[in-house]
Amino acid sequence: MKREQEYRHLAADLFRRAGEEQSAELIAQWKILGSRYLELADQSKKLDDNETVYDPIPWDRLRKKGTEA
């Protein structure tokens, strides 16, 4: 999965959590964080289009941790 898709998946998860939350403060915080992930998705798409090498999140290490559990 490309970085853009990873970020969009994370954002969707946070928006889902916001929809399940009872506290107005937590709903707002989940939505703010989800919005930031969407911004990162847009930025990563631009980076992919320019073939930029730098990636702030080590996706390969995150995936290995997820498969070990």
PDB file of N, CA, C, O and CB in Angstrom:
ATOM      1  N   MET A   1       0.840  -1.178   0.000  1.00  0.00           N
ATOM      2  CA  MET A   1       0.000   0.000   0.000  1.00  0.00           C
ATOM      3  C   MET A   1       0.889   1.247   0.000  1.00  0.00           C
ATOM      4  O   MET A   1       1.868   1.313   0.743  1.00  0.00           O
ATOM      5  CB  MET A   1      -0.958  -0.005   1.221  1.00  0.00           C
ATOM      6  N   LYS A   2       0.555   2.211  -0.815  1.00  0.00           N
ATOM      7  CA  LYS A   2       1.338   3.432  -0.880  1.00  0.00           C
ATOM      8  C   LYS A   2       1.116   4.274   0.375  1.00  0.00           C
ATOM      9  O   LYS A   2       0.130   4.102   1.093  1.00  0.00           O
ATOM     10  CB  LYS A   2       0.978   4.235  -2.138  1.00  0.00           C
ATOM     11  N   ARG A   3       2.046   5.178   0.619  1.00  0.00           N
ATOM     12  CA  ARG A   3       1.946   6.060   1.789  1.00  0.00           C
ATOM     13  C   ARG A   3       0.621   6.804   1.804  1.00  0.00           C
ATOM     14  O   ARG A   3      -0.029   6.904   2.844  1.00  0.00           O
ATOM     15  CB  ARG A   3       3.103   7.061   1.808  1.00  0.00           C
ATOM     16  N   GLU A   4       0.220   7.325   0.648  1.00  0.00           N
ATOM     17  CA  GLU A   4      -1.035   8.079   0.592  1.00  0.00           C
ATOM     18  C   GLU A   4      -2.198   7.219   1.073  1.00  0.00           C
ATOM     19  O   GLU A   4      -3.036   7.685   1.845  1.00  0.00           O
ATOM     20  CB  GLU A   4      -1.304   8.583  -0.841  1.00  0.00           C
ATOM     21  N   GLN A   5      -2.255   5.983   0.628  1.00  0.00           N
ATOM     22  CA  GLN A   5      -3.324   5.082   1.031  1.00  0.00           C
ATOM     23  C   GLN A   5      -3.250   4.754   2.514  1.00  0.00           C
ATOM     24  O   GLN A   5      -4.278   4.658   3.183  1.00  0.00           O
ATOM     25  CB  GLN A   5      -3.269   3.807   0.214  1.00  0.00           C
ATOM     26  N   GLU A   6      -2.033   4.581   3.030  1.00  0.00           N
ATOM     27  CA  GLU A   6      -1.845   4.305   4.461  1.00  0.00           C
ATOM     28  C   GLU A   6      -2.405   5.448   5.295  1.00  0.00           C
ATOM     29  O   GLU A   6      -3.140   5.220   6.256  1.00  0.00           O
ATOM     30  CB  GLU A   6      -0.347   4.088   4.787  1.00  0.00           C
ATOM     31  N   TYR A   7      -2.055   6.683   4.927  1.00  0.00           N
ATOM     32  CA  TYR A   7      -2.544   7.848   5.650  1.00  0.00           C
ATOM     33  C   TYR A   7      -4.065   7.955   5.557  1.00  0.00           C
ATOM     34  O   TYR A   7      -4.725   8.264   6.549  1.00  0.00           O
ATOM     35  CB  TYR A   7      -1.892   9.120   5.108  1.00  0.00           C
ATOM     36  N   ARG A   8      -4.618   7.704   4.387  1.00  0.00           N
ATOM     37  CA  ARG A   8      -6.075   7.788   4.229  1.00  0.00           C
ATOM     38  C   ARG A   8      -6.773   6.704   5.056  1.00  0.00           C
ATOM     39  O   ARG A   8      -7.849   6.935   5.608  1.00  0.00           O
ATOM     40  CB  ARG A   8      -6.467   7.656   2.739  1.00  0.00           C
ATOM     41  N   HIS A   9      -6.163   5.539   5.135  1.00  0.00           N
ATOM     42  CA  HIS A   9      -6.715   4.459   5.959  1.00  0.00           C
ATOM     43  C   HIS A   9      -6.695   4.864   7.436  1.00  0.00           C
ATOM     44  O   HIS A   9      -7.674   4.654   8.152  1.00  0.00           O
ATOM     45  CB  HIS A   9      -5.916   3.142   5.745  1.00  0.00           C
ATOM     46  N   LEU A  10      -5.588   5.439   7.886  1.00  0.00           N
ATOM     47  CA  LEU A  10      -5.500   5.899   9.273  1.00  0.00           C
ATOM     48  C   LEU A  10      -6.527   6.987   9.555  1.00  0.00           C
ATOM     49  O   LEU A  10      -7.156   6.979  10.613  1.00  0.00           O
ATOM     50  CB  LEU A  10      -4.091   6.417   9.577  1.00  0.00           C
ATOM     51  N   ALA A  11      -6.705   7.918   8.629  1.00  0.00           N
ATOM     52  CA  ALA A  11      -7.690   8.989   8.789  1.00  0.00           C
ATOM     53  C   ALA A  11      -9.100   8.411   8.893  1.00  0.00           C
ATOM     54  O   ALA A  11      -9.879   8.827   9.749  1.00  0.00           O
ATOM     55  CB  ALA A  11      -7.607   9.981   7.612  1.00  0.00           C
ATOM     56  N   ALA A  12      -9.427   7.460   8.030  1.00  0.00           N
ATOM     57  CA  ALA A  12     -10.758   6.855   8.063  1.00  0.00           C
ATOM     58  C   ALA A  12     -11.015   6.168   9.400  1.00  0.00           C
ATOM     59  O   ALA A  12     -12.123   6.231   9.933  1.00  0.00           O
ATOM     60  CB  ALA A  12     -10.916   5.851   6.916  1.00  0.00           C
ATOM     61  N   ASP A  13      -9.996   5.517   9.936  1.00  0.00           N
ATOM     62  CA  ASP A  13     -10.128   4.864  11.232  1.00  0.00           C
ATOM     63  C   ASP A  13     -10.407   5.885  12.331  1.00  0.00           C
ATOM     64  O   ASP A  13     -11.228   5.638  13.214  1.00  0.00           O
ATOM     65  CB  ASP A  13      -8.863   4.067  11.559  1.00  0.00           C
ATOM     66  N   LEU A  14      -9.731   7.023  12.279  1.00  0.00           N
ATOM     67  CA  LEU A  14      -9.941   8.049  13.295  1.00  0.00           C
ATOM     68  C   LEU A  14     -11.319   8.689  13.168  1.00  0.00           C
ATOM     69  O   LEU A  14     -11.955   8.993  14.177  1.00  0.00           O
ATOM     70  CB  LEU A  14      -8.861   9.117  13.196  1.00  0.00           C
ATOM     71  N   PHE A  15     -11.780   8.896  11.946  1.00  0.00           N
ATOM     72  CA  PHE A  15     -13.127   9.439  11.766  1.00  0.00           C
ATOM     73  C   PHE A  15     -14.183   8.438  12.254  1.00  0.00           C
ATOM     74  O   PHE A  15     -15.214   8.834  12.799  1.00  0.00           O
ATOM     75  CB  PHE A  15     -13.372   9.796  10.280  1.00  0.00           C
ATOM     76  N   ARG A  16     -13.921   7.149  12.056  1.00  0.00           N
ATOM     77  CA  ARG A  16     -14.822   6.115  12.575  1.00  0.00           C
ATOM     78  C   ARG A  16     -14.865   6.182  14.097  1.00  0.00           C
ATOM     79  O   ARG A  16     -15.938   6.113  14.696  1.00  0.00           O
ATOM     80  CB  ARG A  16     -14.375   4.705  12.108  1.00  0.00           C
ATOM     81  N   ARG A  17     -13.692   6.318  14.721  1.00  0.00           N
ATOM     82  CA  ARG A  17     -13.636   6.429  16.182  1.00  0.00           C
ATOM     83  C   ARG A  17     -14.392   7.657  16.674  1.00  0.00           C
ATOM     84  O   ARG A  17     -15.073   7.608  17.698  1.00  0.00           O
ATOM     85  CB  ARG A  17     -12.182   6.488  16.658  1.00  0.00           C
ATOM     86  N   ALA A  18     -14.268   8.745  15.944  1.00  0.00           N
ATOM     87  CA  ALA A  18     -14.984   9.973  16.324  1.00  0.00           C
ATOM     88  C   ALA A  18     -16.495   9.732  16.298  1.00  0.00           C
ATOM     89  O   ALA A  18     -17.223  10.235  17.153  1.00  0.00           O
ATOM     90  CB  ALA A  18     -14.608  11.146  15.373  1.00  0.00           C
ATOM     91  N   GLY A  19     -16.953   8.971  15.324  1.00  0.00           N
ATOM     92  CA  GLY A  19     -18.374   8.671  15.220  1.00  0.00           C
ATOM     93  C   GLY A  19     -18.892   7.795  16.344  1.00  0.00           C
ATOM     94  O   GLY A  19     -20.089   7.800  16.632  1.00  0.00           O
ATOM     95  N   GLU A  20     -18.007   7.044  16.984  1.00  0.00           N
ATOM     96  CA  GLU A  20     -18.397   6.151  18.074  1.00  0.00           C
ATOM     97  C   GLU A  20     -18.237   6.803  19.441  1.00  0.00           C
ATOM     98  O   GLU A  20     -18.668   6.246  20.451  1.00  0.00           O
ATOM     99  CB  GLU A  20     -17.580   4.879  18.018  1.00  0.00           C
ATOM    100  N   GLU A  21     -17.632   7.956  19.476  1.00  0.00           N
ATOM    101  CA  GLU A  21     -17.299   8.618  20.743  1.00  0.00           C
ATOM    102  C   GLU A  21     -18.492   9.386  21.302  1.00  0.00           C
ATOM    103  O   GLU A  21     -19.314   9.904  20.546  1.00  0.00           O
ATOM    104  CB  GLU A  21     -16.113   9.567  20.552  1.00  0.00           C
ATOM    105  N   GLN A  22     -18.583   9.456  22.629  1.00  0.00           N
ATOM    106  CA  GLN A  22     -19.652  10.198  23.304  1.00  0.00           C
ATOM    107  C   GLN A  22     -19.214  11.607  23.687  1.00  0.00           C
ATOM    108  O   GLN A  22     -20.021  12.537  23.664  1.00  0.00           O
ATOM    109  CB  GLN A  22     -20.108   9.446  24.550  1.00  0.00           C
ATOM    110  N   SER A  23     -17.951  11.770  24.036  1.00  0.00           N
ATOM    111  CA  SER A  23     -17.428  13.050  24.497  1.00  0.00           C
ATOM    112  C   SER A  23     -17.196  13.992  23.315  1.00  0.00           C
ATOM    113  O   SER A  23     -16.514  13.641  22.353  1.00  0.00           O
ATOM    114  CB  SER A  23     -16.121  12.845  25.283  1.00  0.00           C
ATOM    115  N   ALA A  24     -17.776  15.197  23.403  1.00  0.00           N
ATOM    116  CA  ALA A  24     -17.609  16.183  22.330  1.00  0.00           C
ATOM    117  C   ALA A  24     -16.143  16.577  22.170  1.00  0.00           C
ATOM    118  O   ALA A  24     -15.682  16.814  21.053  1.00  0.00           O
ATOM    119  CB  ALA A  24     -18.459  17.432  22.612  1.00  0.00           C
ATOM    120  N   GLU A  25     -15.420  16.645  23.266  1.00  0.00           N
ATOM    121  CA  GLU A  25     -14.004  17.010  23.206  1.00  0.00           C
ATOM    122  C   GLU A  25     -13.190  15.937  22.476  1.00  0.00           C
ATOM    123  O   GLU A  25     -12.338  16.255  21.647  1.00  0.00           O
ATOM    124  CB  GLU A  25     -13.446  17.225  24.625  1.00  0.00           C
ATOM    125  N   LEU A  26     -13.453  14.688  22.784  1.00  0.00           N
ATOM    126  CA  LEU A  26     -12.734  13.602  22.108  1.00  0.00           C
ATOM    127  C   LEU A  26     -13.133  13.482  20.648  1.00  0.00           C
ATOM    128  O   LEU A  26     -12.297  13.166  19.801  1.00  0.00           O
ATOM    129  CB  LEU A  26     -12.987  12.280  22.815  1.00  0.00           C
ATOM    130  N   ILE A  27     -14.394  13.730  20.345  1.00  0.00           N
ATOM    131  CA  ILE A  27     -14.829  13.720  18.944  1.00  0.00           C
ATOM    132  C   ILE A  27     -14.021  14.746  18.155  1.00  0.00           C
ATOM    133  O   ILE A  27     -13.517  14.454  17.071  1.00  0.00           O
ATOM    134  CB  ILE A  27     -16.354  14.019  18.829  1.00  0.00           C
ATOM    135  N   ALA A  28     -13.905  15.955  18.714  1.00  0.00           N
ATOM    136  CA  ALA A  28     -13.155  17.016  18.039  1.00  0.00           C
ATOM    137  C   ALA A  28     -11.691  16.629  17.866  1.00  0.00           C
ATOM    138  O   ALA A  28     -11.105  16.875  16.812  1.00  0.00           O
ATOM    139  CB  ALA A  28     -13.261  18.328  18.822  1.00  0.00           C
ATOM    140  N   GLN A  29     -11.098  16.025  18.894  1.00  0.00           N
ATOM    141  CA  GLN A  29      -9.687  15.642  18.814  1.00  0.00           C
ATOM    142  C   GLN A  29      -9.459  14.550  17.779  1.00  0.00           C
ATOM    143  O   GLN A  29      -8.482  14.604  17.032  1.00  0.00           O
ATOM    144  CB  GLN A  29      -9.189  15.175  20.174  1.00  0.00           C
ATOM    145  N   TRP A  30     -10.353  13.551  17.724  1.00  0.00           N
ATOM    146  CA  TRP A  30     -10.227  12.492  16.712  1.00  0.00           C
ATOM    147  C   TRP A  30     -10.339  13.084  15.319  1.00  0.00           C
ATOM    148  O   TRP A  30      -9.588  12.708  14.418  1.00  0.00           O
ATOM    149  CB  TRP A  30     -11.304  11.402  16.917  1.00  0.00           C
ATOM    150  N   LYS A  31     -11.290  14.024  15.134  1.00  0.00           N
ATOM    151  CA  LYS A  31     -11.485  14.629  13.816  1.00  0.00           C
ATOM    152  C   LYS A  31     -10.292  15.493  13.412  1.00  0.00           C
ATOM    153  O   LYS A  31      -9.900  15.507  12.245  1.00  0.00           O
ATOM    154  CB  LYS A  31     -12.762  15.468  13.804  1.00  0.00           C
ATOM    155  N   ILE A  32      -9.721  16.203  14.362  1.00  0.00           N
ATOM    156  CA  ILE A  32      -8.529  17.022  14.066  1.00  0.00           C
ATOM    157  C   ILE A  32      -7.379  16.120  13.638  1.00  0.00           C
ATOM    158  O   ILE A  32      -6.705  16.393  12.645  1.00  0.00           O
ATOM    159  CB  ILE A  32      -8.115  17.875  15.305  1.00  0.00           C
ATOM    160  N   LEU A  33      -7.158  15.048  14.387  1.00  0.00           N
ATOM    161  CA  LEU A  33      -6.076  14.128  14.044  1.00  0.00           C
ATOM    162  C   LEU A  33      -6.327  13.470  12.689  1.00  0.00           C
ATOM    163  O   LEU A  33      -5.400  13.311  11.894  1.00  0.00           O
ATOM    164  CB  LEU A  33      -5.921  13.057  15.130  1.00  0.00           C
ATOM    165  N   GLY A  34      -7.568  13.089  12.424  1.00  0.00           N
ATOM    166  CA  GLY A  34      -7.909  12.508  11.123  1.00  0.00           C
ATOM    167  C   GLY A  34      -7.645  13.485   9.991  1.00  0.00           C
ATOM    168  O   GLY A  34      -7.160  13.100   8.927  1.00  0.00           O
ATOM    169  N   SER A  35      -7.965  14.750  10.224  1.00  0.00           N
ATOM    170  CA  SER A  35      -7.719  15.778   9.207  1.00  0.00           C
ATOM    171  C   SER A  35      -6.234  15.934   8.923  1.00  0.00           C
ATOM    172  O   SER A  35      -5.839  16.148   7.777  1.00  0.00           O
ATOM    173  CB  SER A  35      -8.305  17.117   9.651  1.00  0.00           C
ATOM    174  N   ARG A  36      -5.417  15.829   9.946  1.00  0.00           N
ATOM    175  CA  ARG A  36      -3.965  15.929   9.756  1.00  0.00           C
ATOM    176  C   ARG A  36      -3.449  14.764   8.919  1.00  0.00           C
ATOM    177  O   ARG A  36      -2.559  14.940   8.088  1.00  0.00           O
ATOM    178  CB  ARG A  36      -3.241  15.965  11.117  1.00  0.00           C
ATOM    179  N   TYR A  37      -4.011  13.564   9.140  1.00  0.00           N
ATOM    180  CA  TYR A  37      -3.614  12.421   8.317  1.00  0.00           C
ATOM    181  C   TYR A  37      -4.006  12.638   6.859  1.00  0.00           C
ATOM    182  O   TYR A  37      -3.276  12.232   5.954  1.00  0.00           O
ATOM    183  CB  TYR A  37      -4.251  11.129   8.850  1.00  0.00           C
ATOM    184  N   LEU A  38      -5.160  13.277   6.624  1.00  0.00           N
ATOM    185  CA  LEU A  38      -5.546  13.577   5.247  1.00  0.00           C
ATOM    186  C   LEU A  38      -4.581  14.578   4.616  1.00  0.00           C
ATOM    187  O   LEU A  38      -4.269  14.484   3.429  1.00  0.00           O
ATOM    188  CB  LEU A  38      -6.979  14.122   5.199  1.00  0.00           C
ATOM    189  N   GLU A  39      -4.114  15.532   5.412  1.00  0.00           N
ATOM    190  CA  GLU A  39      -3.111  16.475   4.906  1.00  0.00           C
ATOM    191  C   GLU A  39      -1.824  15.737   4.538  1.00  0.00           C
ATOM    192  O   GLU A  39      -1.217  16.013   3.504  1.00  0.00           O
ATOM    193  CB  GLU A  39      -2.819  17.573   5.956  1.00  0.00           C
ATOM    194  N   LEU A  40      -1.415  14.800   5.392  1.00  0.00           N
ATOM    195  CA  LEU A  40      -0.218  14.011   5.085  1.00  0.00           C
ATOM    196  C   LEU A  40      -0.422  13.170   3.826  1.00  0.00           C
ATOM    197  O   LEU A  40       0.507  12.990   3.039  1.00  0.00           O
ATOM    198  CB  LEU A  40       0.143  13.103   6.272  1.00  0.00           C
ATOM    199  N   ALA A  41      -1.633  12.658   3.640  1.00  0.00           N
ATOM    200  CA  ALA A  41      -1.930  11.879   2.428  1.00  0.00           C
ATOM    201  C   ALA A  41      -1.749  12.748   1.191  1.00  0.00           C
ATOM    202  O   ALA A  41      -1.154  12.318   0.203  1.00  0.00           O
ATOM    203  CB  ALA A  41      -3.371  11.308   2.477  1.00  0.00           C
ATOM    204  N   ASP A  42      -2.264  13.971   1.248  1.00  0.00           N
ATOM    205  CA  ASP A  42      -2.114  14.879   0.112  1.00  0.00           C
ATOM    206  C   ASP A  42      -0.648  15.216  -0.140  1.00  0.00           C
ATOM    207  O   ASP A  42      -0.200  15.261  -1.285  1.00  0.00           O
ATOM    208  CB  ASP A  42      -2.911  16.161   0.347  1.00  0.00           C
ATOM    209  N   GLN A  43       0.094  15.451   0.941  1.00  0.00           N
ATOM    210  CA  GLN A  43       1.515  15.774   0.800  1.00  0.00           C
ATOM    211  C   GLN A  43       2.286  14.583   0.255  1.00  0.00           C
ATOM    212  O   GLN A  43       3.166  14.749  -0.590  1.00  0.00           O
ATOM    213  CB  GLN A  43       2.105  16.214   2.144  1.00  0.00           C
ATOM    214  N   SER A  44       1.967  13.387   0.729  1.00  0.00           N
ATOM    215  CA  SER A  44       2.706  12.209   0.265  1.00  0.00           C
ATOM    216  C   SER A  44       2.410  11.924  -1.200  1.00  0.00           C
ATOM    217  O   SER A  44       3.273  11.421  -1.919  1.00  0.00           O
ATOM    218  CB  SER A  44       2.357  10.982   1.121  1.00  0.00           C
ATOM    219  N   LYS A  45       1.192  12.242  -1.653  1.00  0.00           N
ATOM    220  CA  LYS A  45       0.877  12.070  -3.077  1.00  0.00           C
ATOM    221  C   LYS A  45       1.765  12.981  -3.908  1.00  0.00           C
ATOM    222  O   LYS A  45       2.288  12.567  -4.943  1.00  0.00           O
ATOM    223  CB  LYS A  45      -0.621  12.370  -3.359  1.00  0.00           C
ATOM    224  N   LYS A  46       1.937  14.224  -3.459  1.00  0.00           N
ATOM    225  CA  LYS A  46       2.804  15.164  -4.171  1.00  0.00           C
ATOM    226  C   LYS A  46       4.250  14.661  -4.165  1.00  0.00           C
ATOM    227  O   LYS A  46       4.960  14.783  -5.163  1.00  0.00           O
ATOM    228  CB  LYS A  46       2.720  16.572  -3.533  1.00  0.00           C
ATOM    229  N   LEU A  47       4.680  14.091  -3.029  1.00  0.00           N
ATOM    230  CA  LEU A  47       6.047  13.559  -2.950  1.00  0.00           C
ATOM    231  C   LEU A  47       6.216  12.364  -3.873  1.00  0.00           C
ATOM    232  O   LEU A  47       7.247  12.229  -4.532  1.00  0.00           O
ATOM    233  CB  LEU A  47       6.390  13.160  -1.505  1.00  0.00           C
ATOM    234  N   ASP A  48       5.211  11.494  -3.926  1.00  0.00           N
ATOM    235  CA  ASP A  48       5.276  10.332  -4.819  1.00  0.00           C
ATOM    236  C   ASP A  48       5.338  10.767  -6.277  1.00  0.00           C
ATOM    237  O   ASP A  48       6.049  10.171  -7.086  1.00  0.00           O
ATOM    238  CB  ASP A  48       4.065   9.413  -4.595  1.00  0.00           C
ATOM    239  N   ASP A  49       4.586  11.813  -6.602  1.00  0.00           N
ATOM    240  CA  ASP A  49       4.591  12.315  -7.974  1.00  0.00           C
ATOM    241  C   ASP A  49       5.963  12.860  -8.365  1.00  0.00           C
ATOM    242  O   ASP A  49       6.352  12.797  -9.532  1.00  0.00           O
ATOM    243  CB  ASP A  49       3.531  13.402  -8.141  1.00  0.00           C
ATOM    244  N   ASN A  50       6.691  13.395  -7.389  1.00  0.00           N
ATOM    245  CA  ASN A  50       8.025  13.945  -7.642  1.00  0.00           C
ATOM    246  C   ASN A  50       9.138  12.938  -7.398  1.00  0.00           C
ATOM    247  O   ASN A  50      10.318  13.265  -7.522  1.00  0.00           O
ATOM    248  CB  ASN A  50       8.251  15.155  -6.779  1.00  0.00           C
ATOM    249  N   GLU A  51       8.759  11.710  -7.049  1.00  0.00           N
ATOM    250  CA  GLU A  51       9.708  10.633  -6.749  1.00  0.00           C
ATOM    251  C   GLU A  51      10.678  11.020  -5.632  1.00  0.00           C
ATOM    252  O   GLU A  51      11.870  10.723  -5.705  1.00  0.00           O
ATOM    253  CB  GLU A  51      10.492  10.259  -8.004  1.00  0.00           C
ATOM    254  N   THR A  52      10.159  11.681  -4.605  1.00  0.00           N
ATOM    255  CA  THR A  52      10.957  12.059  -3.446  1.00  0.00           C
ATOM    256  C   THR A  52      11.219  10.822  -2.601  1.00  0.00           C
ATOM    257  O   THR A  52      10.330   9.987  -2.431  1.00  0.00           O
ATOM    258  CB  THR A  52      10.248  13.160  -2.611  1.00  0.00           C
ATOM    259  N   VAL A  53      12.417  10.698  -2.076  1.00  0.00           N
ATOM    260  CA  VAL A  53      12.817   9.498  -1.351  1.00  0.00           C
ATOM    261  C   VAL A  53      12.471   9.570   0.132  1.00  0.00           C
ATOM    262  O   VAL A  53      12.150   8.538   0.722  1.00  0.00           O
ATOM    263  CB  VAL A  53      14.299   9.270  -1.516  1.00  0.00           C
ATOM    264  N   TYR A  54      12.523  10.741   0.757  1.00  0.00           N
ATOM    265  CA  TYR A  54      12.332  10.870   2.201  1.00  0.00           C
ATOM    266  C   TYR A  54      10.935  10.439   2.617  1.00  0.00           C
ATOM    267  O   TYR A  54       9.945  10.833   2.002  1.00  0.00           O
ATOM    268  CB  TYR A  54      12.585  12.305   2.644  1.00  0.00           C
ATOM    269  N   ASP A  55      10.863   9.625   3.667  1.00  0.00           N
ATOM    270  CA  ASP A  55       9.592   9.194   4.229  1.00  0.00           C
ATOM    271  C   ASP A  55       9.688   9.307   5.747  1.00  0.00           C
ATOM    272  O   ASP A  55      10.510   8.621   6.354  1.00  0.00           O
ATOM    273  CB  ASP A  55       9.236   7.732   3.787  1.00  0.00           C
ATOM    274  N   PRO A  56       8.870  10.156   6.379  1.00  0.00           N
ATOM    275  CA  PRO A  56       8.985  10.365   7.814  1.00  0.00           C
ATOM    276  C   PRO A  56       8.531   9.184   8.657  1.00  0.00           C
ATOM    277  O   PRO A  56       8.885   9.107   9.834  1.00  0.00           O
ATOM    278  CB  PRO A  56       8.205  11.558   8.197  1.00  0.00           C
ATOM    279  N   ILE A  57       7.760   8.265   8.095  1.00  0.00           N
ATOM    280  CA  ILE A  57       7.293   7.104   8.850  1.00  0.00           C
ATOM    281  C   ILE A  57       7.908   5.845   8.261  1.00  0.00           C
ATOM    282  O   ILE A  57       7.754   5.577   7.070  1.00  0.00           O
ATOM    283  CB  ILE A  57       5.743   7.015   8.839  1.00  0.00           C
ATOM    284  N   PRO A  58       8.606   5.068   9.089  1.00  0.00           N
ATOM    285  CA  PRO A  58       9.227   3.825   8.597  1.00  0.00           C
ATOM    286  C   PRO A  58       8.180   2.713   8.464  1.00  0.00           C
ATOM    287  O   PRO A  58       8.049   1.866   9.348  1.00  0.00           O
ATOM    288  CB  PRO A  58      10.369   3.372   9.551  1.00  0.00           C
ATOM    289  N   TRP A  59       7.439   2.724   7.355  1.00  0.00           N
ATOM    290  CA  TRP A  59       6.334   1.790   7.171  1.00  0.00           C
ATOM    291  C   TRP A  59       6.778   0.337   7.256  1.00  0.00           C
ATOM    292  O   TRP A  59       6.031  -0.506   7.754  1.00  0.00           O
ATOM    293  CB  TRP A  59       5.669   2.038   5.843  1.00  0.00           C
ATOM    294  N   ASP A  60       7.974   0.032   6.781  1.00  0.00           N
ATOM    295  CA  ASP A  60       8.415  -1.357   6.805  1.00  0.00           C
ATOM    296  C   ASP A  60       8.557  -1.861   8.232  1.00  0.00           C
ATOM    297  O   ASP A  60       8.236  -3.018   8.504  1.00  0.00           O
ATOM    298  CB  ASP A  60       9.737  -1.510   6.061  1.00  0.00           C
ATOM    299  N   ARG A  61       9.031  -1.020   9.156  1.00  0.00           N
ATOM    300  CA  ARG A  61       9.156  -1.440  10.556  1.00  0.00           C
ATOM    301  C   ARG A  61       7.784  -1.547  11.216  1.00  0.00           C
ATOM    302  O   ARG A  61       7.573  -2.432  12.045  1.00  0.00           O
ATOM    303  CB  ARG A  61      10.042  -0.455  11.339  1.00  0.00           C
ATOM    304  N   LEU A  62       6.855  -0.671  10.869  1.00  0.00           N
ATOM    305  CA  LEU A  62       5.522  -0.739  11.442  1.00  0.00           C
ATOM    306  C   LEU A  62       4.800  -2.009  11.008  1.00  0.00           C
ATOM    307  O   LEU A  62       4.104  -2.631  11.810  1.00  0.00           O
ATOM    308  CB  LEU A  62       4.713   0.487  11.043  1.00  0.00           C
ATOM    309  N   ARG A  63       4.959  -2.391   9.763  1.00  0.00           N
ATOM    310  CA  ARG A  63       4.307  -3.595   9.257  1.00  0.00           C
ATOM    311  C   ARG A  63       4.862  -4.838   9.944  1.00  0.00           C
ATOM    312  O   ARG A  63       4.103  -5.755  10.257  1.00  0.00           O
ATOM    313  CB  ARG A  63       4.485  -3.704   7.735  1.00  0.00           C
ATOM    314  N   LYS A  64       6.159  -4.885  10.181  1.00  0.00           N
ATOM    315  CA  LYS A  64       6.750  -6.056  10.829  1.00  0.00           C
ATOM    316  C   LYS A  64       6.215  -6.212  12.243  1.00  0.00           C
ATOM    317  O   LYS A  64       5.959  -7.333  12.681  1.00  0.00           O
ATOM    318  CB  LYS A  64       8.282  -5.947  10.852  1.00  0.00           C
ATOM    319  N   LYS A  65       6.039  -5.110  12.969  1.00  0.00           N
ATOM    320  CA  LYS A  65       5.498  -5.184  14.325  1.00  0.00           C
ATOM    321  C   LYS A  65       4.065  -5.694  14.302  1.00  0.00           C
ATOM    322  O   LYS A  65       3.662  -6.477  15.162  1.00  0.00           O
ATOM    323  CB  LYS A  65       5.561  -3.811  15.007  1.00  0.00           C
ATOM    324  N   GLY A  66       3.302  -5.247  13.318  1.00  0.00           N
ATOM    325  CA  GLY A  66       1.897  -5.658  13.216  1.00  0.00           C
ATOM    326  C   GLY A  66       1.737  -7.122  12.908  1.00  0.00           C
ATOM    327  O   GLY A  66       0.753  -7.731  13.328  1.00  0.00           O
ATOM    328  N   THR A  67       2.674  -7.711  12.185  1.00  0.00           N
ATOM    329  CA  THR A  67       2.554  -9.127  11.812  1.00  0.00           C
ATOM    330  C   THR A  67       3.077 -10.045  12.900  1.00  0.00           C
ATOM    331  O   THR A  67       2.739 -11.228  12.919  1.00  0.00           O
ATOM    332  CB  THR A  67       3.299  -9.398  10.516  1.00  0.00           C
ATOM    333  N   GLU A  68       3.905  -9.521  13.817  1.00  0.00           N
ATOM    334  CA  GLU A  68       4.465 -10.365  14.877  1.00  0.00           C
ATOM    335  C   GLU A  68       3.454 -10.660  15.967  1.00  0.00           C
ATOM    336  O   GLU A  68       3.518 -11.711  16.604  1.00  0.00           O
ATOM    337  CB  GLU A  68       5.684  -9.704  15.484  1.00  0.00           C
ATOM    338  N   ALA A  69       2.522  -9.746  16.188  1.00  0.00           N
ATOM    339  CA  ALA A  69       1.577  -9.883  17.301  1.00  0.00           C
ATOM    340  C   ALA A  69       0.579 -10.992  17.079  1.00  0.00           C
ATOM    341  O   ALA A  69      -0.280 -11.228  17.929  1.00  0.00           O
ATOM    342  CB  ALA A  69       0.842  -8.592  17.521  1.00  0.00           C
TER     343      ALA A  69
END
